[in-house]
Amino acid sequence: MEIGNEIKEKLQNWSSTNNGHPIDNERLYEIVKLTMEIKISEKDFYKVVKRKPITSYRRYEDLHCFAKYLNK
């Protein structure tokens, strides 16, 4: 899946300012919400998120799974 421009921009904004502030969480939640139908692959995620803290994609993936569960 190729990441759309809106999601790509939001991922870039999130990754460049991700410093533990609560608004950072909200930015990631918004990305999860926008990608409910098609999850971002780890490869595509790290094409945008240049810093690779190992937990970043796992966190996105966990939130994505949880959001899908809540939608059931």
N, C-alpha and C positions, 0 to 999 in steps of 0.2 A: 504494500500500500504506500502510495506517495502521500506525504503529509501535505495538506492544503495550506495555503498561505496564511489564513487566519490562525490555524492551530500552530503552525511553524512560528509565527510572530509571538503568540502567547507563550510557547515553550521557550523561546529566546528571552523574552522578558522575565519569565519565571526563573530561568537558570542564571541570568545575569544578576538578579537581585536577591536570590534565595539565600537569606542569612538568618533564618529562624523567626522572622517577624510573622505574626498571625496573618497578615495580608498575603504573605507568600503561600500559606496554606490555601487561602481562598483562590489564589491564581491557579494552583494545581487542581483544586476542586472543579474550577471552571473548565480546565482542559479535559478532565475526566468526563464531565458532563457533555462536552462537545464531541467526545469520541466514544460515546456509549455504543453506537452501532458497529463501529470498526475500531478495535483497539490498536494503538500504535505499537509497532514491533520494537523490540529492544534496539535493533540495528538502526531503524529510522529515528528512534528517540535520541540515540547518541550521535547521529549525524547533526542534530540541532544542538543538543546539550553537550558542549565540548568538554566541560569538566565532568569527570566520571566518578563522582562519589557512588560507591557500589549500591547504596540504598536508594538512590533517586528513582531508577526504573522500577525496582521492587516496590517502592512506595506507590508509584503510579499504578502498577499492576494490581496491588492489593486494593487500592481505592476503586479501581475499575471493577474488579470482581465484586466488591462490597456494594457498589452502586447498582450493578446488574442484579444482585440478590435482592436489594431493596425494591427494585422495579417489578419483581415477580408478584 
